[in-house]
Amino acid sequence: MELKLILESILFSAQKPLSLKELRDVFAGAVEHAEGDETARGLKKVKEEQLTTALEALAAEHEAAQRSYRLVCVAGSWQFVTQPEYAPWLKTLVGHKTRPPRLSQPALETLAIIAYRQPLTRAEIEQVRGVAVDGVMQTLLERGLVEQLGRAEVVGRPMTYGTTALFLEYFGLRNLEELPAADELRRIPIQKPQTLATVDPGLATAPPEQLTLTPENQPGPQQASAAPAEPASTEESAGKSGGKPPDKPAGEAERNRRDAINTEGEKF
C-alpha cells in the first residue's frame, strides 16, 4: 500500500486541514488499530520528509488529472479544496459563508510591511509608511492577521509584531517564502531608536544617573586640566610695579582720612 494513497484517504476524511505533525500523529496511533498489519507498523515513525514528498506527488497527480478538486498546502497544513469554477453549485448546496469586509488600502499596505519586515515595532512600521498606524494596527489585530511576537531589544522595550497562520490562510500561502518578491520594500532602511522618544525634546528620557553631557557641552581638554590662578600677593604686585604698592580703593582711603581726623580731635 502506497504512502500517498494512505494520505489521500486521511485527508478526504479529515474535517480540517492537517499539518505534518498531525499526520505523523495519525500514523503513530494507527498501530493500535492495525491488528497485525505490517504496513501500519512500518509507517509508525514516518519522517516529515517522506510525508512531504508523497503529498507533493499526490498534488501533482490531481493537478494533471484536471479533477474538480485539488490538494493544496495553506499555512503549513494540507487539505483538499474544490476548483473555484464550481463555486456557484457548491454555494447552493452548502450555503454562502459571509466573510469579513475587505481590507482597506492602508491596512493592506501596513500588512505588507509587517509580512516582509517582521518582526518589527509600531514605530518602525510608521517609519516606512510615514503616517500613524494606530487604527490600522487595531483592525489587523482584531482580524487575527497579525499578532504580538515579543519585545524589541531597544530602550523602552516596545512590542514587536508579525503575521499569523490566519494571514497565510487568508492569502492562500504555504509559508512566507511564497510571498511575491518585494526587494524594494525589504531595502527600506529603518533606524533603530537609541533613546526613548518623547513629544517634548526637553523632557528627560532616562534616569538622572544615566544622563550624559552632549559633545558640545562637554569641557575641552585644556579647560578640564587648567587650574584656577592664585591671586598675586601685595609684595609681588609691588615688585612688578617698581616697588610702589598698588593704590587703595577710594572707599578705603576715605575711611582712613576720617579715622585720622577723629584721632586728632580726641587729643585736643
VOKENU-251915 format. One record per residue: x, z, y negated of N, C-alpha, C, O, CB in turn. Coordinates in pm, whole numbers, plus 32768, in hexadecimal, padded with zeros to 4 digits. Atoms other than C-alpha are relative to their C-alpha. Glycine has a CB too. Example, Ala and Ser with C-alpha at 12.3 -4.5 7.8 and 13.67 -1.06 7.14 Angstrom:
2
80598000807784CE830C81C2805A80007F8880C280427F8A7F9D807D7FFD 7FAE7FFA8077855782CA806A7FB380497F937FE6805A7F2480297F727FD2 
This chain:
268
805580008077800080008000805980007F8480B180547F747F9F807C7FFF 7FAB800E807680947F927EB77FE0806A7F977F6F80967F897FEF7F747FC4 80107F9B806780CC80877D9F7FA37FD17F917F51801F7F61808880267FC6 80528030806F80277FAA7C997F6B7FFD80257F16800E7FCE802E7F757FD4 808C7FFE7FD87EE77F927D677FC8808E7FFD7F5380A27FDB7FF07FC4808C 802B7F7480097ED6810D7D7F7FE780247F6E7F8480667F4D806A805F803E 80117FE6808F7F0581217C077F827FBE7FCB7F3D7FF87F7780797FD07FB2 80788046802C7DF180217BD47F82804E80257F2680597FD47FFB7F74803C 80767FB37FD57CFA80F07C9C7FF380827FB17F8480AA7F8E800980208096 80047F83804D7D59822F7BE27FCC7FE77F737F7680307F43808C80417FFA 8027801B808B7D3181947A897F6F7FCF7FF77F2B7FEA7F94805E7F997FC3 808C802A80017BE580F07AE47FA1807780097F3480757FD07FE57F9F8073 80567F8C7FEB7B5B82427B4B8010806A7F937FBD80C47F87801D803E8086 7FE57F9A80667BF083087A2A7F9A7FF67F8F7F6D7F897F6C808F7FF27FC9 805E7FFA806E7B0A8378791280457FFD7F7880047FFD7F107FAB807C800B 7FB48000807C7C1F8374781080887FBF801A80B07FB1808D801180907FC8 7F7980357FEC7D7582D777D5805B80688041804C80E08028803D7FD17F7B 7FA77FA67FB87E86836C78B180917FE27FDA80BB7F6F7FD87FED7FF28098 7F71800D801F7FF083AA784E80507FFC8082801A801380EF802F80747FA6 7FAA80037F8981168386793B800780898043800B809280BD808C7FD07FDB 7FFC7F797FC8812384FF79677F81801E804F7F87805780BC801380687F91 807F7FE97FBA7FB3850C79C67FFA7FAE80817FC47FDC80E57F897FDE7FA6 7FFE80517F877FE483F07ABD805B803E806A8039803D80E0802F7F717FE0 7FA77FBD7FA0810884A77B5E7FBD807A803D7FCF809880B38083802A7FBB 80497F8C7FCB802E85DC7B7F7F9B7FD4806A7F86801B80CC7FBA804C7F8F 806080327F9D7F2A850A7C3780477FE180848015800380EF7FB97F827FCB 7FB680217F86802E84897D2D8034807E80458036808580C080757FA37FE0 7FCF7F847FC580BC85E77D607F90804C80477FA6808980B0803F80597F95 80707FB87FC37F6286777DAB7FBB7FB380707F6B7FED80B97F9C80227F98 804380517F987EF885597E91802B8028808C7FE6800980ED801D7F6C7FEA 7FCE7FD97F7C7FC785EB7FAF7F9F805F80457F90805B80BF808B80407FF5 805E7FA07FC67EC787007FE17F877FBC80407F477FF480997FD280627F95 807480497FCB7DBC85F98027802C7F8880547FDA7F3280747FA57FD27F8E 7FCC80767FBB7E9C850480E37FDC7FFD80937FC57F9180CA80967FFA7FF1 801F7FF67F717E538581824780617FAB805380387F5980A57F707FD4801B 7F9980437FB27F9A850082D180247F767FCE806E7F2F80137FD57FF6808A 7FDE808480377FB083C881F5809080057FCD80B080517F717F9D7FD77F8C 7F72800180268123837A81D780167FC17F7780767FE27F3180527FB48069 7FF1803F808480F082A280A47FEF80687F91803C80697F317F997F8E7FEE 80167F988064806483C97FDF8076805F7FFB809E808C7F907F7F804E801F 7F8C7FA67FFE818684A28050807A7FBE7FC080C87FFF7F7B8020802A8090 7F8D80468038828283997FF07FFA7FF17F6980617FE77F26800C7F79803E 8011800F809081F083787E927FEA80857FB97FC680867F437F8B7FA47FE3 80177F7D803B81D884EE7E54805880187F86802B80507F228017806E8067 7FA27FEC806D830B84EF7D7480267F7A7FBE809A7F617F9F807F80468033 7FE78081804082E783957CDF803680157F73800B80717F2D7F7E7FAA7FFC 7FC17FF3808383BB83647BA57FB27FB27F967F687F547FB580917FCE8006 80468042806E833982FE7A51802C7F6E7FF17FDC7F197FCA8018804B7F7D 7FD1808A8009841281C57A577FB77FA680637F967F34804280997FF98019 804A804D7F9D836481517B967F707FE87FD37F3A7F7B7FE5800180488087 8089800F8031820F81917AFE7FF87F997F907F9E7F467F8D7FC980867FD1 8000805E8071826680D379C0800F7F7180317FC87F188002806F80227F9E 7FEB80877FCB82E67FA77A837F827FCB80447F5C7F58803180757FFE8062 807A802A7FB981AF7F9C7B5E7F8D7FE67F9F7F437F867FB17FD6806A8067 806B8012806280C37FC47A3680137F817FAE7FB27F397F947FF8807A7FA3 7FE7807B804C81687EAD79707FE97F8480547FB77F1F8023808F80007FCB 801B80717FA6815A7DC87A9E7F697FEC80127F397F7B8017804480168088 809280087FF27FE97E1B7AC97FBF7FC77F837F637F767F8C7FC5808B801E 80358034807D7FA47DD77959801A7F6A7FF47FC37F207FC5803E80497F89 7FE0808E800680537C8679717FA67FAF805D7F7D7F40803A80937FE98024 805880477FA37F817C247AA07F747FF17FC67F387F867FD17FF980498085 80868009803B7E3B7C7579F07FFE7FA27F8A7F9C7F5B7F747FCF808B7FD5 7FF8805B80737EAD7BBA78BA80057F6F802E7FC57F187FF2807C80207FAA 7FF580897FCD7F067A8579857F7D7FD280417F5D7F5B803F80727FF78066 807F80257FBF7DBB7A8F7A407F907FE87F9D7F277FB47FC37FD7806D8060 80638015806A7CFC7A8678F37F79803E80257F117FFE801C7FEF7F6A7FE4 807A7FB87FDF7C027B8879627FBD80347F817FF380257F13801E80758060 804A7FCC80737B007C2C7880803780867FD1800780BC7F6D7F6D800E8022 7FC17F8180257BD57D66787080977FF3800E80C97F94804A7FCA80768058 7F6F80027FF87D427DB7784D8033808F80057FEB80ED7FE2803D7FB27F87 7FBF7F7C7FF97E327EDA7884805C800E7F8780B27FBA7F6F805080118086 7FB07FEC80797ECB7F677747803580907FFF800080E980417FAC7FE37F80 7FC77F7B80167FA3808E76E47FF2801F7F6C802C7FDA7F1880968008802E 80187FD7808B7F32813D75A5802680917FF37FF680E7803D7F6B7FEA7FD7 7FD17F7880197FE08272751F803D803F807C802D80B780937F8E80577FCC 7FBB7FCC7F8A80A6829476627FA7801480797FD6804680DE804180807FE0 805D7FF07F907F71829177437FC77F7880287FB37F217FD37F8D80637FDC 802D80817FCA7EF1817878237F6B8005801B7F35806B8046804D7FDE8081 808F80097FE67D8A8100783F7FD77F6D8008801B7F157FD37FAF80497F92 803C80857FFC7CB57FD0788E7F9D7FF37F8C7F4B804D7F777FB97FE58089 805B801A806E7BFD7F3D77637FCA7F72800E800C7F1A8045804680147F76 803A80857FFB7B147E15774380377FA97F90806B7FDC7F2D7F6780087FF7 7FD3805D80677B6C7CE0767D7FA080057F897F28801A7F9B800A7F6F8038 80557FF380787AEB7CE075147F8A7FA07FFD7F237FC07FC380537FEB7F85 806C8062800B7A167BA975437F818027804C7F197FE8803B80317F7B8032 80767FD37FB579287C64762E7FBB80767FBC7F6380B57FF780298026808F 80367F8B804778D47D6C75297F687FFB7FEB7F2880627FFD8043800D7F7A 80927FFF8019776C7CF674D77FAF803180797F50807E80667FD17F747FDA 804B7FD87F8976F17D26763E801B809180267FC280D8805580237FA48075 7FE07F767FDF77A77E6C766F7FC080617F9E7F9580CE7FC4809780158002 80437FAA8062771C7EFC752B7F6B800E80217F308078800D80127FC77F72 808D7FF87FD875C07EA875A77FEE805C80777F8980A280817FCB7F758020 800A7FAF7F8776057F5576F0801980947FE67FCA80E8800F80617FCE8067 7FD77F74801076B4809576837FE780357F747FFB80AC7F5A8093800E8022 80167FD38089765980A17513807F7FF07FAC80EC7FD87FE07FD380928000 7F928012805E7735808B73E0802980867FC77FD880CB7F887FD87F9E7F8E 7FCC7F828034780D81B47388802A7FEE7F6F807C7F997F4D807780338056 7FE18009808F781C81EC7214808D80357FE680AC80A880057F98804E7FAC 7F777FD88020798281F471A3800780337F707FB4800E7F1D80627F8A8014 7FEF7FD0808A79FC82AA706C80197F8A7FA280487F217FCE807580657FF7 7FE9806E805F7A0D81D56F2F80927FD77FFE80EC8024801F7FD380297F73 7F78803680057B3B80FB6F028054804C7F99802180827F377FFE7F6A7FDE 7FA57FBE805B7C6B818B6E5A800F7FAD7F81800E7F327F84808A80178042 7FEC804380807C9B813C6CEB808E7FC87FF880E47FEA80497FE580607F8B 7F7A803880127DC580786C6E8069806B7FE480D4806680207FFF7F9C7F8F 7F9D7F9580127E7781B16BE8801B804E8080808D8075809A7FD280607F94 7FEC7FB87F837E3E825D6D3780567FAF806180AB7FE780A57F7A80208040 7FAE80557FA87ED081356DF680917FFC7FD180ED7FFF80247FC77F718004 7F77800180337FFF812A6D1180478083802180BA8083804D80007FE97F68 7FC47F7E7FE1803D829E6D3C801A800E80958082804280BD7FA580727FD1 7FF07FF87F6F800A82866EB480767FAA802F80BE7FD1808A7F807FD38047 7F8F80567FDC810581686EC9808480437FDE80E3803B802D7FF67F797FB7 7F857FBA8027820B82336E0D8021806E80658094807D808D7FF2803C7F73 7FE97F947F9F81DC83586EFB802B7FC7808780867FFD80C77F8180568010 7FE280397F7D81E5827A7030808F7FCE800980D17FE080707FA07F8E801F 7F7A803B7FFC832B81D06FD3806E80627FDA80E1804D800180057F8A7FA4 7F967FA7803183E382F56F327FF5808F8035804180E5800B7FFC80037F69 80157F777FD0836784286FF1807C8036804980C87FEB80867F878006805C 804F7F9E804C83A585466FE6802E80047F6E80A57FF37F52800B808C803F 7FDF7FF5808E8398856B6E6C7F9980587FBA7F2A806D7FEA80057F737FBE 80547FA3804A830686546D687FA17FB57FA47FAE7F3C7F90805780627FAE 805E803D805C81EA86166C7780477FCD7F8380227F657F4D7F9380647FDA 7FB6802D807682E086006B5580497F7E801B80527F297FC28063806B7FD3 7FBA807B7FDD83A484F16C0B7F9E7F8B80097FC07F1A7FE5804B80108085 806680697FFD8264842D6C487FDF7FD37F737FD17F5B7F597F8080318047 801F8021808B8218843E6AD480737FB67FBD805B7F667F627FDE807E7FB2 7F8E804A8036837883C36A857FF47F6C802180127F177FCE808480378036 800C808B7FD5833582846B4B7F887FBD7FBE7F927F4C7F8D7FF47FF78099 807A803B803781D1824C6AD07FFF80017F687FC97FA67F297F87804B8033 7FFE7FF68092821082BE696A7F8680427FC47F7980487F4A800F7F7A7FC7 80797FBB803080C2837669537FE8807A80588024808780C37F837FA18001 80247F8B7FB1802E84BE69CD7FAE7FD7807A7F637F7680757FB280657FAA 804480247F837FA884BB6B327FB0807580387F92807780B080677FD18068 80467F8A7FCF7EEE86066B497F7C7FDC80447F63800480B67FE580627F8F 808180247FC77D9585716B81800C7FA7807B7FC37FB880DC7FAD7FBB7F98 7FEC805A7F8F7E1284606C688032804C807B8005803380EB80637F907FDB 7FCD7FB27F907ED485566D3D7F93805580407F90806480BA807380597FD2 806E7FB07FCA7DA086316D627FA67FAA80597F797FD880C27FAE803E7F8E 8052805B7FAF7CDB85046DE280437FDF808480027FE180ED7FE47F807FB3 7FB780237F867DE784A36EDD8008807680607FFF806480DA808D7FD07FDF 7FFD7F897FAA7E0186086F5D7F778019803F7F6F803A80B6802C807B7FAE 80867FEC7FCA7C8886246F857FDD7F9880697F947FB680C87F997FFD7F90 801A806A7F9D7C7D84D970428056800E807C80407FC880E080167F777FC2 7FAA7FEB7F8D7D8C8555712D806A7F96801480A37F8A80817FAD80078079 7F9C806B7FF57E76843270E4808D80337FE380EE7FF780117FDE7F8E7FA0 7F7E7FC2801B7F92850E70617FF38095801C7F8580CC8020802F7FE67F6C 7FFE7F717FE37FF9867270AE8080803D7FC880DF7FF77FA67FF6801A8098 7F8A7FB8802D80EE877B703F8061800E8074803C803780E27FDB808B7FC6 7F9A7FFD7F96823387677103805B80797FF8809180A4805E80527F837FF9 7FA47F8F801182FC88887075802280107F6D7FD37FEC7F1580807FEC8053 7FD47FEB808983C088E46F3F80897FC17FEB80DF7FC48043800480977FDE 7F818042802284DB882A6E91806B80677FE3804D80D47FB17FEE7FA27F88 7F8F7FA68018863488C86E7A80347FEE7F7380A87FCA7F5E80707FE68066 7FDA8007808D863788C86CFD7FC9807C7FBC7F8180CB7FF97FCA7F7D7FBC 802D7F8C804B85F589C96BEF7F6880017FF97F2A7F9C7FD7803D80007F72 80907FF4800084908A476C077FBF7FE480867F4C8008809B7FC77FA47F9B 8032801C7F7A846789CE6D707F757FBF7FFD7F177FF680367FFA80818051 808380418003834A88D56D2A7FD97FCB8089802F7FB480DE7FFF7F8F7F9B 803580307F81826D885C6E47801E7F6B801080197F1E7FAF7F6880198008 7FE9808D7FE282C287116EF07F897FC980507F438014809580857FEC804F 807580407FC281C286176F74802B7F8A805680937F4C803E7F9C7FD37F95 7FEA80727FA881B0851070867F7C7FD180397F1480108026806380248071 807A80397FC680B6843871407FDE804480848032808780C1800F7F698014 80327FC37F857FE784A6726C7FE87F94806B7FF77F1D80527F7E804E7FE4 8026805E7F967F84840B73B87F827FB47FDB7F707F4180037FEC804B8086 80798045802D7E3583B9731980227F8B7FA47FDB7F277FA27FA380627FB7 7FD2807080547EF182E0721E80237F8880577FFC7F178038807B802A7FAB 7FDD806D7FA67F808212733C7F837FC3803F7F787F49804C80608030806E 807B80317FC47E2881F973DD7FAD7FB27F9A7F707F4D7FBB7FAD80748037 804D804380697D878197729380307F727FE97FDF7F187FD1800980507F7E 7FC78084801A7E748070726980257FB68082805E7F49807C807A800D7FA7 7FE680447F827E95801D73DD80937FEE802080BA7F8580527FBE7F7B8000 7F7080077FEA8009806873F78029805780767FF080C2808C804D802A7F82 7FCC7FAF7F9280C880E17527805480727FCB804880E47FF880537FA98061 7FAB7F9C804081C88199745280277FCD7F767FFF7F5F7F4E807E80208056 7FDA802780888263818F72F7805E7F897FFD806B7F477F96804180757FBA 7FA580737FFD835E808873667FB47F7C7FF77FF07F157FD980538002807F 804F807B800982427F8B736C7FCC7FE67F737F847F847F5C7F8B80078061 80268019808B820C7FAE71F680407F7F7FCE80B27F617FF4802980777FA6 7FC28079803982477E677137807E80237FB2808C80917F7E7F9D7FB57FA4 7F827FE98047839E7E42709D7FE480177F6C7F977FCE7F2D80607F898013 800E7FE0808F83B37EDF6F44808580367FCF808F80A97FA47F8B80687FE7 7F7A7FD5802785237EEC6EF2800780297F6E804F80877F4B80647F91801A 7FFC7FDF808E84E17EF16D7D7FCB808D7FE7800280D77F967FAF7F9A7FAE 80397F7A8010840980286D9B8061806A8032806980D67FF77F7A800B8049 7FA17F9F7FC9851080D76E6E807B80107FA780BE80777FAA802C7FD7808C 7F877FFA8052862280856D727FEA80467F7A804B80607F3280347F747FE7 801A7FBD80818577812D6C48804180898003801E80DB80577F67800B7FE3 7FBC7F7E7FFD865A82546BF27FA480717FD47F4F805F7F7C807C7FFE7FA6 804B7F87802385C483B06BE08064806C7FDE80BC808C802E7FA1802D8075 7FA67F96802C867584BF6B1C7FCF808680347F5E80AF8019800C80027F67 80217F7D7FCC8678860B6BCF800C80687F90807080697F49805C80258077 7FF87F9B806B8628872E6AE3806E8065801C807A8099808B7F7B80487FF0 7F967F9E7FF4875188116AA37FD2808A7FD4800280F0800680787FD57FB0 80367F828031868F891E69E77F6A7FF57FFB7F317F89800B803980247F74 8091800080098527898469C37FD47FB27F84800E7FC17F197FCA80907FFB 8037804C8071845F889968E57F9880547FB97F3F808D7FF87FC47F7A8030 80607FB3805083A0894067C97FC97FA67F9480067F427F6F8041807E7FC3 803D804E806A82B688BD66BF804E80107F7F80647FAE7F377F6E802A7FEA 7FB47FE4807A837B896365A680958005802380BE805A80727FD280867FBF 7F707FFE7FDF84F1891165B0804280847FDF80AB80A3801980477F927FB7 7FC17F82802685398A63650F7FE780708063802780D980597FCF802A7F7A 801C7F967FA084AB8B2A66318071800D806480AA7FA8808E7F7C7FE68049 7F997FEB7F9A85A58BC767217FC87FDD80887F557FFE80A6803380917FFE 802C80297F7B85908B396880804A8049806E803C802580E380117F6D8012 7FB47FB47F9C86728C3269318010808F7FCD800580A77F55808B7FBD801C 7FE77F76802B86B58DAA692D807480077F9F80CE7FB37FA5801A805A8078 7F957FF8806687958E1D680C808B8001803C80E87FC980027FED807C7FAC 7F797FF87FC888B78E6868F580327F79803380A97F68804C800480658071 7FD880837FD088B48CFD6969800E7F9A7F9080357F287FA97F9E7FCE8066 7FF6805C807088AC8C62680E80917FED7FD880DE804D7FD87FAD80317F89 7F788020802A89EC8BB667997FF97FB37F7D7F957F747F5C804B7FAE806C 7FF8804A807E8A5D8B25664E800D7F6C801B804B7F44807D807680307FAB 7FEE808F7FF88A4189B2661B808C7FDC7FD180C9802A7F887F977FB67FAD 7F75802480268B8E88F665EE801980037F6B808680297F3F80217F778034 7FE7800380908B5C88CD64778004808B7FC3803B809C7F567F957FAD7FBB 80007F7880368B268A456449806E80578039807F80C9800D7F7C8041801B 7F947FB17FC58C4B8AB8651C807980007FA480977F987F6980257FCA8089 7F8A7FFC80578D838B2F645980727FAD803880847FA580B2802F80907FEC 7F8F80507FD58EB28A4F646280728058802F806F80D1801A802E7FA57F90 7F907FB17FCE8FFA8ABA6502804D80477F93807E80B77FA7805E7FA8804D 7FB77FBF806D909C8B0163B17FAF80737FC77FE780DC7FA580227F9B7F92 80527F9680368F748BCC63377FFA8077805F7FF680E980327F757FCE7FE5 800A7F937F9F8F638C956478807E80518005807980CA801D7FE07FCA8089 7F817FBA7FF190D68CEC64778032803C7F7C808D80907F7D80697FA28037 7FCE7FCE808191008D3163017FD5808F7FEB7F6180B280017FCE7FA97F8C 801D7F72801A91178EA462A67FE580137F6D801E7FCA7F1B8075805C802F 801A7FEA8091908E8F2D615C807E802D7FB780CB807D7FEB7F91806A7FEE 7F887FE2804E91998F44604B7FF9808D7FC87F9080B67F9580137F997F8E 7FF97F798037920690A25FE4800F7FF97F6880577FA37F368076804F803F 7FF08003809491E290F15E6D808D80277FD780C8808380117F99805F7FBC 7F777FE6802E932E90EE5DB3800680867FB87FAA80A97F6E80327F8F7FA3 7FEE7F7D804393B192445D3E80227FEE7F6D80437F817F3F807180528047 7FE48006809093E6929C5BD180917FDD7FE680B07F917F8B7FDF80857FBD 7F73801D8012955F92965BFA801F7F6D8018806C7F307FCE80548056805C 7FE6808D7FE29557913A5C9D7FCA7FA97F8F80087F467F677FC07FD78087 8037804F8070947490BA5B888057800A7F8580677FA97F3C7F72802E7FDF 7FA97FF08074955A914C5A82807E7FB1801080B07F767FB0802180917FE8 7F85804C7FEB968A90AE5B237FEC7F6D7FEA80417F287FB380358016808B 8019808F800F95E98F5B5B2A7FE87FDB7F6F7FFD7F687F497F8A7FD68054 801F8020808C95848F7859B88070802A7FA1805980387F297F7D80437FD7 7F907FDF805796DF8FD75937800D80927FE2804480B37F797FF57FB67F81 7FF07F71801596CF915559577F8F803F7FB37F8E80BA7FA9807E801C7FBA 806E7FCB804E9593918058857F878011805A7F5C7FB2809B7FE07FA67F88 80747FEC7FAA946F921F59387F897FB17FCB7F837F937F547FDC8095800B 80738050802D932A915F592B7FAB804F7FA17FA580CA7FA57FAC7FD28077 80577FC18063923B91A458117F8B804480447F55801580A97FCD7F987F9A 80717FB87FC9912E92A5584E7F807FC07FD07F7D7F807F67800580947FD9 80818037802B8FC6923D583C7FD4803F7F7C7FFD80AE7F5B7F948019806D 802B7FD180848F1D926356E97FB38081800A7FC280D77FB27FAA7F977FBB 804E7F867FF18E3293715764805780788018803B80E37FE17F9E7FF28071 7FA77F907FE38F4A944D57E6805380257F858069809C7F6F805D7FDD8075 7FB27FE4807B901A942E569E7FAB804C7F9A7FDD80A67F5780337F7C7FC0 80597FBB805C8EEC949B55D17FED809280277FEB80EA7FD17F7A7FBB7FFA 80127F767FD28EB895CF56A8807D80547FE5807180C87FC07FDF80038095 7F837FB8801B902A96325683800D80237F6A803A80907F47807A7FAC802D 7FF87FE780919016961255057FA780727FD77FCE80C57F857FDB7F827FB1 805E7F9480228EE696F554F3803380868033802380EB7FEF7F757FE3803B 7FC97F837FCA8F8C97FA55D1806F80357FA5807980AE7F8F80367FEA8090 7F927FD6805890BD97FE54E77FCA803C7F7F8001809F7F4F805D7F897FE0 803B7FCB807C8FE0983553AF7FC6808A80177FD680E37FC47F947FA17FCA 803E7F7F7FE18F2599525455806B806D8012805880E07FEA7FA97FF58081 7F947FA07FEB906C99F854B7803B802C7F7B805580A27F65806E7FC48058 7FCA7FDE808290F299E353547F9F805B7FB37FCC80B67F6C801C7F807FB0 80617FAC80468FAE9A7B52CE8002808E802F7FF080EA7FDF7F777FC98010 7FFC7F787FC98FCB9BA753B68079804D7FCB807280C77FBC80037FFC809A 7F877FBB8032912D9BF353327FE7803D7F77801880AA7F5780797F9E7FF9 801D7FCE808690AA9C1C51D47F8780577FFF7F60808A7F957FEC7F8E7FA0 
